[in-house]
Amino acid sequence: MSKESRMRATINQKLTEMGERERLKELLRAKLTECGWKDQMKAHCKEVIKEKGLDHVTVEDLVVEITPKGRALVPDSVKKELLQRIRAFLAQHAT
């Protein structure tokens, strides 16, 4: 396991243990709904299903198909806010 992987695991563990991960997920959900991301993704899912036909699309196919667009559509402001919150949390709880 690389040093970066170990660091990510440690940060993730600390966020989870202290309940911050859940708070960040809630914040992310709210921000994504607020900026219309959720509606855009719902519309994209409907397009994919319409294109391929309901009987020819599995949940896995849909996830593979929409994930890149979903990541690309997250506004930079939302990414920056989450990153800021994580940094503040880590600074506050540094060991």
All heavy atoms as an XYZ file, in Angstrom:
764
protein
N       0.856     -1.188      0.000
C       0.000      0.000      0.000
C       0.896      1.243      0.000
O       1.811      1.357      0.799
C      -0.907     -0.017      1.249
C      -1.964      1.052      1.244
S      -2.925      1.105      2.766
C      -4.327      0.139      2.282
N       0.610      2.170     -0.899
C       1.431      3.375     -1.008
C       1.172      4.308      0.172
O       0.175      4.176      0.886
C       1.126      4.098     -2.315
O      -0.155      4.707     -2.246
N       2.096      5.253      0.335
C       1.952      6.229      1.418
C       0.656      7.022      1.255
O      -0.053      7.272      2.223
C       3.162      7.164      1.422
C       3.191      8.110      2.591
C       4.436      8.983      2.579
C       4.429      9.907      3.776
N       5.582     10.806      3.784
N       0.349      7.387      0.002
C      -0.876      8.145     -0.277
C      -2.117      7.326      0.092
O      -3.058      7.843      0.692
C      -0.935      8.556     -1.742
C      -2.121      9.457     -2.043
C      -2.210      9.879     -3.496
O      -1.160     10.036     -4.152
O      -3.345     10.044     -3.969
N      -2.105      6.049     -0.237
C      -3.243      5.173      0.090
C      -3.434      5.059      1.596
O      -4.561      5.078      2.088
C      -3.030      3.777     -0.493
O      -3.009      3.833     -1.887
N      -2.320      4.929      2.315
C      -2.399      4.836      3.786
C      -2.949      6.127      4.373
O      -3.767      6.100      5.292
C      -1.029      4.524      4.383
C      -0.613      3.066      4.208
C       0.562      2.690      5.102
N       1.734      3.516      4.877
C       2.680      3.291      3.955
N       2.573      2.242      3.166
N       3.709      4.100      3.828
N      -2.500      7.256      3.818
C      -2.971      8.552      4.311
C      -4.460      8.708      4.057
O      -5.206      9.133      4.931
C      -2.194      9.692      3.648
C      -2.470     11.032      4.310
S      -1.697     12.456      3.517
C       0.022     12.030      3.539
N      -4.904      8.336      2.857
C      -6.335      8.405      2.526
C      -7.151      7.539      3.488
O      -8.207      7.949      3.956
C      -6.587      7.931      1.102
C      -6.301      8.953      0.054
C      -6.603      8.365     -1.328
N      -6.188      9.244     -2.368
C      -7.016     10.070     -3.001
N      -8.289     10.077     -2.707
N      -6.564     10.873     -3.944
N      -6.659      6.338      3.750
C      -7.361      5.416      4.646
C      -7.458      5.999      6.055
O      -8.509      5.924      6.696
C      -6.655      4.066      4.667
N      -6.372      6.607      6.515
C      -6.348      7.203      7.852
C      -7.318      8.369      7.936
O      -8.080      8.492      8.900
C      -4.915      7.683      8.201
O      -4.032      6.566      8.114
C      -4.848      8.276      9.590
N      -7.304      9.232      6.931
C      -8.210     10.389      6.906
C      -9.661      9.909      6.873
O     -10.508     10.386      7.629
C      -7.906     11.291      5.680
C      -6.567     11.997      5.878
C      -9.031     12.297      5.449
C      -6.045     12.703      4.633
N      -9.934      8.929      6.017
C     -11.289      8.380      5.900
C     -11.750      7.794      7.234
O     -12.894      7.997      7.655
C     -11.299      7.313      4.809
C     -12.628      7.213      4.119
O     -13.546      7.974      4.384
N     -12.739      6.249      3.235
N     -10.863      7.078      7.891
C     -11.196      6.472      9.183
C     -11.529      7.554     10.211
O     -12.508      7.454     10.944
C     -10.019      5.620      9.672
C     -10.305      4.894     10.968
C      -9.112      4.074     11.433
O      -8.088      3.986     10.776
N      -9.257      3.467     12.589
N     -10.711      8.607     10.251
C     -10.928      9.686     11.217
C     -12.250     10.403     10.920
O     -13.022     10.693     11.841
C      -9.759     10.671     11.156
C      -9.743     11.658     12.298
C      -8.412     12.365     12.391
C      -7.668     11.792     13.554
N      -6.513     12.510     13.983
N     -12.525     10.672      9.646
C     -13.785     11.320      9.259
C     -14.981     10.459      9.673
O     -15.981     10.971     10.172
C     -13.824     11.561      7.747
C     -12.927     12.661      7.186
C     -12.878     12.581      5.666
C     -13.388     14.039      7.625
N     -14.869      9.155      9.461
C     -15.948      8.234      9.785
C     -16.156      8.130     11.295
O     -17.287      8.250     11.783
C     -15.661      6.837      9.188
O     -15.501      6.982      7.773
C     -16.792      5.867      9.464
N     -15.062      7.926     12.029
C     -15.145      7.766     13.492
C     -15.795      8.959     14.170
O     -16.521      8.805     15.143
C     -13.738      7.581     14.083
C     -13.162      6.210     13.879
C     -11.695      6.125     14.305
O     -11.140      7.128     14.804
O     -11.112      5.041     14.130
N     -15.516     10.142     13.673
C     -15.999     11.350     14.338
C     -17.330     11.837     13.766
O     -17.816     12.902     14.137
C     -14.933     12.435     14.280
C     -13.626     11.889     14.836
S     -12.502     13.073     15.512
C     -13.396     13.851     16.797
N     -17.900     11.072     12.819
C     -19.206     11.424     12.264
C     -19.161     12.515     11.200
O     -20.194     12.916     10.673
N     -17.960     12.990     10.895
C     -17.834     14.078      9.909
C     -18.158     13.602      8.496
O     -18.709     14.342      7.693
C     -16.419     14.671      9.966
C     -16.234     15.919      9.145
C     -17.077     17.118      9.604
O     -17.622     17.106     10.729
O     -17.191     18.064      8.814
N     -17.840     12.351      8.214
C     -18.109     11.817      6.878
C     -19.601     11.888      6.552
O     -19.986     12.300      5.457
C     -17.603     10.380      6.807
C     -17.725      9.834      5.426
C     -16.811      8.690      5.175
N     -16.804      8.522      3.723
C     -16.912      7.388      3.126
N     -16.944      6.303      3.803
N     -16.945      7.313      1.826
N     -20.444     11.509      7.513
C     -21.899     11.576      7.303
C     -22.357     13.014      7.114
O     -23.203     13.301      6.267
C     -22.666     10.937      8.466
C     -22.855      9.447      8.331
C     -23.458      9.011      6.995
O     -24.502      9.543      6.581
O     -22.863      8.134      6.348
N     -21.799     13.932      7.919
C     -22.173     15.350      7.778
C     -21.763     15.878      6.405
O     -22.513     16.628      5.773
C     -21.525     16.188      8.895
C     -22.200     15.990     10.251
C     -21.700     16.976     11.296
N     -20.362     16.680     11.770
C     -20.066     15.812     12.746
N     -21.036     15.146     13.347
N     -18.818     15.606     13.112
N     -20.591     15.476      5.931
C     -20.129     15.909      4.611
C     -21.017     15.340      3.508
O     -21.328     16.025      2.533
C     -18.672     15.492      4.387
C     -17.629     16.248      5.210
C     -16.266     15.579      5.086
C     -17.542     17.706      4.806
N     -21.439     14.085      3.672
C     -22.324     13.473      2.678
C     -23.665     14.200      2.626
O     -24.216     14.431      1.543
C     -22.527     11.984      2.996
C     -21.325     11.141      2.594
C     -21.344      9.754      3.168
C     -22.380      8.843      2.638
N     -22.253      7.457      3.150
N     -24.184     14.577      3.784
C     -25.448     15.325      3.839
C     -25.300     16.681      3.160
O     -26.172     17.104      2.400
C     -25.919     15.513      5.289
C     -26.537     14.285      5.894
C     -27.711     13.751      5.074
O     -28.589     14.543      4.666
O     -27.754     12.531      4.823
N     -24.185     17.353      3.444
C     -23.907     18.641      2.826
C     -23.827     18.486      1.306
O     -24.422     19.266      0.558
C     -22.593     19.223      3.362
C     -22.108     20.503      2.678
C     -23.017     21.678      3.041
C     -20.672     20.810      3.058
N     -23.120     17.464      0.864
C     -22.985     17.214     -0.568
C     -24.340     16.968     -1.212
O     -24.658     17.542     -2.254
C     -22.046     16.026     -0.816
C     -21.812     15.635     -2.272
C     -21.201     16.786     -3.058
C     -20.926     14.399     -2.365
N     -25.154     16.125     -0.592
C     -26.500     15.865     -1.127
C     -27.292     17.165     -1.272
O     -27.925     17.409     -2.298
C     -27.269     14.915     -0.206
C     -26.962     13.484     -0.414
C     -27.905     12.584      0.404
N     -27.301     11.292      0.569
C     -26.688     10.872      1.684
N     -26.653     11.635      2.743
N     -26.142      9.678      1.741
N     -27.258     17.981     -0.232
C     -28.017     19.239     -0.246
C     -27.500     20.170     -1.347
O     -28.289     20.757     -2.095
C     -27.921     19.928      1.111
N     -26.188     20.297     -1.453
C     -25.592     21.189     -2.458
C     -25.894     20.704     -3.873
O     -26.164     21.507     -4.762
C     -24.070     21.291     -2.266
C     -23.667     21.999     -1.003
C     -23.875     23.476     -1.138
C     -23.494     24.220      0.114
N     -23.825     25.634      0.038
N     -25.832     19.401     -4.091
C     -26.094     18.852     -5.424
C     -27.559     19.033     -5.822
O     -27.865     19.308     -6.980
C     -25.687     17.384     -5.502
C     -24.180     17.112     -5.442
C     -23.906     15.615     -5.442
C     -23.432     17.794     -6.578
N     -28.447     18.911     -4.867
C     -29.870     19.131     -5.143
C     -30.106     20.612     -5.451
O     -30.778     20.962     -6.421
C     -30.733     18.686     -3.946
O     -30.510     17.291     -3.731
C     -32.214     18.915     -4.199
N     -29.492     21.453     -4.617
C     -29.618     22.907     -4.740
C     -29.171     23.427     -6.115
O     -29.805     24.308     -6.683
C     -28.720     23.519     -3.658
C     -28.996     24.916     -3.216
C     -28.038     25.283     -2.089
O     -28.290     24.885     -0.937
O     -27.032     25.950     -2.373
N     -28.089     22.876     -6.639
C     -27.541     23.392     -7.905
C     -28.153     22.713     -9.135
O     -27.773     23.018    -10.262
C     -26.017     23.256     -7.927
S     -25.428     21.567     -8.147
N     -29.086     21.783     -8.923
C     -29.758     21.150    -10.049
C     -29.056     19.904    -10.589
O     -29.503     19.304    -11.559
N     -27.970     19.493     -9.937
C     -27.202     18.324    -10.385
C     -28.075     17.075    -10.403
O     -28.055     16.300    -11.361
C     -25.996     18.128     -9.462
C     -25.139     16.951     -9.776
C     -24.056     16.938    -10.612
C     -25.247     15.621     -9.263
N     -23.501     15.681    -10.646
C     -24.219     14.856     -9.823
C     -26.137     14.999     -8.381
C     -24.040     13.507     -9.533
C     -25.958     13.654     -8.088
C     -24.923     12.926     -8.673
N     -28.839     16.903     -9.333
C     -29.684     15.712     -9.204
C     -30.679     15.618    -10.373
O     -30.869     14.544    -10.951
C     -30.424     15.783     -7.863
C     -30.834     14.478     -7.293
C     -31.370     14.684     -5.883
C     -32.134     13.497     -5.430
N     -32.781     13.701     -4.135
N     -31.283     16.743    -10.717
C     -32.237     16.765    -11.830
C     -31.544     16.480    -13.162
O     -32.090     15.778    -14.017
C     -32.956     18.116    -11.898
C     -33.857     18.342    -10.685
O     -34.354     17.353    -10.103
O     -34.056     19.516    -10.316
N     -30.330     17.037    -13.331
C     -29.566     16.783    -14.560
C     -29.255     15.292    -14.693
O     -29.346     14.723    -15.778
C     -28.248     17.570    -14.548
C     -28.412     19.054    -14.755
C     -27.077     19.772    -14.642
O     -26.419     19.721    -13.610
N     -26.668     20.422    -15.710
N     -28.873     14.671    -13.578
C     -28.525     13.250    -13.607
C     -29.754     12.386    -13.862
O     -29.691     11.401    -14.589
C     -27.831     12.834    -12.303
C     -26.452     13.455    -12.126
S     -25.361     13.228    -13.559
C     -25.236     11.467    -13.634
N     -30.881     12.785    -13.275
C     -32.128     12.052    -13.497
C     -32.492     12.096    -14.986
O     -32.847     11.080    -15.581
C     -33.247     12.658    -12.647
C     -34.452     11.770    -12.524
C     -35.595     12.428    -11.784
C     -35.312     12.587    -10.314
N     -36.474     13.118     -9.569
N     -32.354     13.276    -15.586
C     -32.657     13.439    -17.009
C     -31.695     12.604    -17.859
O     -32.107     11.967    -18.841
C     -32.557     14.917    -17.396
N     -30.424     12.580    -17.472
C     -29.433     11.795    -18.206
C     -29.766     10.296    -18.129
O     -29.678      9.580    -19.123
C     -28.028     12.073    -17.674
C     -26.936     11.409    -18.451
N     -26.831     11.496    -19.824
C     -25.900     10.629    -18.048
C     -25.787     10.788    -20.223
N     -25.212     10.255    -19.171
N     -30.167      9.834    -16.960
C     -30.569      8.428    -16.791
C     -31.739      8.094    -17.725
O     -31.738      7.048    -18.380
C     -30.983      8.146    -15.349
S     -29.616      8.021    -14.199
N     -32.707      8.985    -17.755
C     -33.867      8.759    -18.614
C     -33.456      8.680    -20.086
O     -33.968      7.841    -20.829
C     -34.907      9.863    -18.414
C     -35.646      9.732    -17.093
C     -36.636     10.864    -16.901
C     -37.365     10.730    -15.585
N     -38.284     11.850    -15.327
N     -32.504      9.554    -20.497
C     -32.010      9.530    -21.883
C     -31.352      8.190    -22.203
O     -31.613      7.603    -23.252
C     -30.949     10.622    -22.089
C     -31.462     12.023    -22.182
C     -30.323     13.045    -22.138
O     -29.183     12.720    -22.547
O     -30.579     14.170    -21.675
N     -30.498      7.734    -21.297
C     -29.776      6.471    -21.507
C     -30.768      5.317    -21.619
O     -30.653      4.475    -22.512
C     -28.751      6.218    -20.377
C     -28.156      4.823    -20.464
C     -27.645      7.267    -20.404
N     -31.749      5.293    -20.728
C     -32.754      4.226    -20.741
C     -33.571      4.274    -22.032
O     -33.843      3.247    -22.646
C     -33.659      4.312    -19.489
C     -32.844      3.960    -18.242
C     -34.867      3.392    -19.620
C     -33.519      4.283    -16.930
N     -33.923      5.480    -22.463
C     -34.697      5.654    -23.693
C     -33.889      5.177    -24.901
O     -34.413      4.489    -25.787
C     -35.063      7.133    -23.844
C     -36.144      7.413    -24.837
C     -36.517      8.884    -24.752
C     -37.560      9.239    -25.781
N     -37.890     10.673    -25.729
N     -32.579      5.527    -24.910
C     -31.680      5.134    -25.997
C     -31.541      3.616    -26.111
O     -31.643      3.052    -27.184
C     -30.277      5.688    -25.706
C     -29.796      6.769    -26.615
C     -28.458      7.308    -26.131
O     -27.517      6.502    -25.935
O     -28.357      8.530    -25.949
N     -31.271      2.984    -24.966
C     -30.963      1.554    -24.967
C     -32.192      0.674    -24.823
O     -32.136     -0.504    -25.140
C     -29.975      1.228    -23.845
C     -28.637      1.908    -24.038
C     -27.665      1.532    -22.950
C     -26.383      2.285    -23.119
N     -25.230      1.441    -23.269
N     -33.259      1.236    -24.310
C     -34.469      0.453    -24.076
C     -34.453     -0.125    -22.671
O     -33.451     -0.672    -22.231
N     -35.555      0.006    -21.988
C     -35.670     -0.415    -20.587
C     -35.255     -1.863    -20.357
O     -34.611     -2.184    -19.365
C     -37.114     -0.186    -20.114
C     -37.385     -0.424    -18.633
C     -36.504      0.472    -17.769
C     -38.844     -0.162    -18.318
N     -35.584     -2.732    -21.312
C     -35.271     -4.153    -21.146
C     -33.798     -4.477    -21.381
O     -33.366     -5.594    -21.136
C     -36.137     -5.003    -22.088
C     -37.616     -4.879    -21.762
O     -37.940     -4.608    -20.586
O     -38.442     -5.040    -22.686
N     -33.053     -3.496    -21.888
C     -31.652     -3.750    -22.231
C     -30.667     -2.999    -21.342
O     -29.485     -2.916    -21.662
C     -31.393     -3.387    -23.702
C     -32.315     -4.104    -24.640
N     -32.211     -5.457    -24.897
C     -33.386     -3.670    -25.356
C     -33.172     -5.811    -25.734
N     -33.891     -4.750    -26.028
N     -31.145     -2.441    -20.232
C     -30.271     -1.676    -19.336
C     -30.332     -2.262    -17.933
O     -31.415     -2.425    -17.380
C     -30.697     -0.187    -19.275
C     -29.798      0.596    -18.338
C     -30.664      0.446    -20.641
N     -29.167     -2.576    -17.397
C     -29.105     -3.008    -15.998
C     -28.680     -1.809    -15.161
O     -28.186     -0.805    -15.695
C     -28.076     -4.141    -15.799
O     -26.762     -3.613    -16.086
C     -28.366     -5.336    -16.676
N     -28.835     -1.924    -13.866
C     -28.396     -0.857    -12.967
C     -26.892     -0.637    -13.145
O     -26.424      0.497    -13.213
C     -28.736     -1.192    -11.496
C     -28.112     -0.188    -10.547
C     -30.246     -1.240    -11.301
N     -26.146     -1.729    -13.274
C     -24.695     -1.639    -13.451
C     -24.348     -0.865    -14.721
O     -23.457     -0.017    -14.711
C     -24.049     -3.026    -13.496
C     -24.084     -3.779    -12.187
C     -25.429     -4.458    -11.893
O     -26.228     -4.687    -12.837
O     -25.689     -4.732    -10.713
N     -25.053     -1.176    -15.826
C     -24.836     -0.458    -17.088
C     -25.071      1.040    -16.897
O     -24.303      1.868    -17.385
C     -25.798     -0.930    -18.186
C     -25.560     -2.362    -18.618
O     -24.447     -2.873    -18.410
O     -26.500     -2.960    -19.184
N     -26.156      1.342    -16.219
C     -26.531      2.732    -16.000
C     -25.463      3.461    -15.183
O     -25.052      4.572    -15.529
C     -27.883      2.789    -15.284
C     -28.693      4.062    -15.391
C     -28.857      4.510    -16.831
C     -30.048      3.884    -14.734
N     -24.981      2.814    -14.134
C     -23.936      3.412    -13.293
C     -22.684      3.682    -14.113
O     -22.111      4.773    -14.058
C     -23.623      2.515    -12.065
C     -22.372      2.994    -11.341
C     -24.810      2.489    -11.119
N     -22.258      2.702    -14.890
C     -21.064      2.858    -15.731
C     -21.257      4.010    -16.721
O     -20.349      4.813    -16.937
C     -20.728      1.538    -16.471
C     -19.703      1.763    -17.560
C     -20.241      0.490    -15.485
N     -22.431      4.080    -17.292
C     -22.733      5.091    -18.308
C     -22.799      6.511    -17.746
O     -22.314      7.449    -18.356
C     -24.066      4.731    -18.976
C     -24.514      5.657    -20.052
C     -24.013      5.287    -21.437
O     -23.700      4.111    -21.668
O     -23.948      6.198    -22.268
N     -23.402      6.683    -16.560
C     -23.635      8.045    -16.058
C     -22.547      8.573    -15.126
O     -22.467      9.776    -14.914
C     -25.006      8.180    -15.359
C     -25.037      7.385    -14.068
C     -26.135      7.800    -16.302
C     -26.206      7.709    -13.174
N     -21.711      7.696    -14.567
C     -20.700      8.135    -13.593
C     -19.766      9.226    -14.121
O     -19.588     10.251    -13.453
C     -19.907      6.935    -13.042
O     -20.821      6.093    -12.334
C     -18.813      7.369    -12.093
N     -19.170      9.069    -15.306
C     -18.262     10.133    -15.776
C     -18.950     11.497    -15.894
O     -18.402     12.514    -15.477
C     -17.797      9.635    -17.146
C     -18.022      8.161    -17.127
C     -19.207      7.939    -16.239
N     -20.172     11.491    -16.434
C     -20.904     12.753    -16.572
C     -21.273     13.302    -15.203
O     -21.184     14.509    -14.973
C     -22.163     12.554    -17.419
C     -22.898     13.844    -17.699
C     -23.999     13.697    -18.717
C     -24.594     15.050    -19.042
N     -25.492     14.990    -20.181
N     -21.661     12.418    -14.308
C     -22.022     12.838    -12.953
C     -20.868     13.534    -12.257
O     -21.040     14.592    -11.644
N     -19.689     12.964    -12.367
C     -18.507     13.583    -11.747
C     -18.182     14.920    -12.401
O     -17.836     15.881    -11.730
C     -17.311     12.640    -11.858
C     -17.429     11.480    -10.904
C     -16.142     10.687    -10.829
N     -16.286      9.635     -9.836
C     -15.910      8.392    -10.009
N     -15.325      8.033    -11.134
N     -16.082      7.504     -9.060
N     -18.290     14.964    -13.711
C     -17.957     16.187    -14.451
C     -18.942     17.328    -14.149
O     -18.565     18.495    -14.197
C     -17.938     15.900    -15.948
N     -20.176     16.983    -13.832
C     -21.201     18.007    -13.593
C     -21.192     18.590    -12.183
O     -21.891     19.569    -11.927
C     -22.594     17.438    -13.883
C     -22.954     17.237    -15.351
C     -24.306     16.536    -15.466
C     -22.969     18.557    -16.095
N     -20.414     18.009    -11.252
C     -20.348     18.570     -9.899
C     -19.646     19.925    -10.001
O     -18.516     20.008    -10.472
C     -19.587     17.643     -8.923
C     -19.460     18.306     -7.547
C     -20.282     16.294     -8.786
N     -20.322     20.993     -9.591
C     -19.716     22.325     -9.707
C     -18.422     22.454     -8.894
O     -18.315     21.889     -7.804
C     -20.794     23.263     -9.139
C     -22.061     22.488     -9.175
C     -21.677     21.049     -9.025
N     -17.469     23.196     -9.432
C     -16.201     23.411     -8.734
C     -16.416     24.018     -7.360
O     -15.698     23.704     -6.413
C     -15.269     24.313     -9.556
C     -14.661     23.568    -10.733
O     -14.672     22.311    -10.731
O     -14.164     24.236    -11.668
N     -17.410     24.892     -7.244
C     -17.672     25.536     -5.949
C     -18.028     24.502     -4.879
O     -17.616     24.620     -3.720
C     -18.790     26.567     -6.075
O     -19.991     25.946     -6.506
N     -18.753     23.465     -5.276
C     -19.141     22.403     -4.339
C     -17.907     21.587     -3.951
O     -17.679     21.297     -2.776
C     -20.240     21.500     -4.941
C     -20.518     20.300     -4.052
C     -21.514     22.298     -5.174
N     -17.076     21.251     -4.940
C     -15.851     20.505     -4.664
C     -14.945     21.287     -3.721
O     -14.398     20.742     -2.758
C     -15.094     20.209     -5.962
C     -15.798     19.240     -6.877
C     -15.018     19.071     -8.166
C     -15.783     18.289     -9.205
N     -15.098     18.227    -10.485
N     -14.805     22.589     -3.997
C     -13.937     23.437     -3.174
C     -14.457     23.527     -1.745
O     -13.677     23.480     -0.794
C     -13.822     24.840     -3.775
C     -12.907     24.899     -4.973
C     -12.866     26.293     -5.584
C     -12.067     26.283     -6.870
N     -12.297     27.458     -7.689
N     -15.764     23.678     -1.589
C     -16.339     23.779     -0.244
C     -16.096     22.495      0.549
O     -15.722     22.541      1.725
C     -17.836     24.086     -0.303
C     -18.419     24.272      1.087
C     -19.868     24.719      1.109
O     -20.405     25.102      0.047
O     -20.466     24.673      2.193
N     -16.298     21.350     -0.088
C     -16.059     20.075      0.599
C     -14.594     19.933      0.988
O     -14.275     19.523      2.108
C     -16.478     18.900     -0.284
C     -17.949     18.564     -0.277
C     -18.243     17.472     -1.285
C     -18.411     18.128      1.091
N     -13.707     20.272      0.065
C     -12.277     20.187      0.340
C     -11.892     21.099      1.498
O     -11.129     20.706      2.387
C     -11.484     20.548     -0.924
C     -10.001     20.229     -0.921
C      -9.745     18.758     -0.586
C      -9.398     20.570     -2.271
N     -12.452     22.294      1.507
C     -12.197     23.244      2.587
C     -12.655     22.671      3.929
O     -11.957     22.789      4.931
C     -12.979     24.530      2.305
C     -12.168     25.778      2.349
C     -13.008     26.966      1.873
O     -14.206     26.859      1.538
N     -12.390     28.131      1.827
N     -13.825     22.081      3.932
C     -14.371     21.494      5.168
C     -13.485     20.351      5.662
O     -13.255     20.213      6.859
C     -15.784     20.965      4.933
C     -16.764     22.033      4.606
C     -17.681     22.251      5.773
N     -18.688     23.213      5.391
C     -19.893     23.254      5.914
N     -20.241     22.400      6.836
N     -20.747     24.169      5.534
N     -13.018     19.526      4.733
C     -12.156     18.402      5.109
C     -10.847     18.931      5.685
O     -10.379     18.458      6.727
C     -11.901     17.462      3.910
C     -13.196     16.750      3.527
C     -10.802     16.443      4.238
C     -13.156     16.015      2.195
N     -10.266     19.927      5.020
C      -9.012     20.516      5.517
C      -9.188     21.118      6.903
O      -8.342     20.954      7.772
C      -8.501     21.579      4.550
C      -7.884     20.989      3.320
C      -7.285     22.077      2.447
N      -6.621     21.489      1.306
C      -6.678     21.967      0.075
N      -7.376     23.067     -0.181
N      -6.041     21.371     -0.902
N     -10.293     21.841      7.106
C     -10.563     22.459      8.408
C     -10.709     21.380      9.476
O     -10.169     21.511     10.585
C     -11.820     23.329      8.339
N     -11.426     20.317      9.125
C     -11.620     19.202     10.061
C     -10.270     18.586     10.438
O      -9.990     18.359     11.619
C     -12.523     18.140      9.442
C     -12.642     16.887     10.259
C     -13.547     16.804     11.300
C     -11.843     15.793     10.008
C     -13.656     15.656     12.072
C     -11.939     14.636     10.762
C     -12.847     14.571     11.799
N      -9.440     18.341      9.440
C      -8.142     17.722      9.694
C      -7.244     18.639     10.513
O      -6.526     18.173     11.406
C      -7.455     17.345      8.376
C      -8.144     16.234      7.596
C      -7.466     16.019      6.249
C      -8.176     14.935      8.397
N      -7.283     19.936     10.246
C      -6.472     20.884     11.001
C      -6.921     20.906     12.467
O      -6.090     20.944     13.374
C      -6.598     22.288     10.393
N      -8.214     20.827     12.661
C      -8.788     20.859     14.013
C      -8.482     19.562     14.781
O      -8.342     19.581     15.990
C     -10.287     21.071     13.904
C     -10.980     21.340     15.207
C     -12.476     21.558     15.006
O     -12.968     21.609     13.873
N     -13.208     21.661     16.098
N      -8.393     18.443     14.074
C      -8.225     17.149     14.734
C      -6.871     16.499     14.426
O      -6.752     15.273     14.500
C      -9.350     16.189     14.308
C     -10.703     16.666     14.764
N     -11.487     17.463     13.957
C     -11.372     16.496     15.923
C     -12.599     17.740     14.610
N     -12.564     17.173     15.797
N      -5.887     17.313     14.066
C      -4.575     16.766     13.764
C      -3.982     16.101     15.001
O      -4.137     16.589     16.110
C      -3.646     17.873     13.268
N      -3.321     14.958     14.775
C      -2.730     14.236     15.903
C      -1.234     14.444     15.917
O      -0.603     14.636     14.922
C      -3.015     12.714     15.816
O      -2.687     12.254     14.505
C      -4.453     12.422     16.136
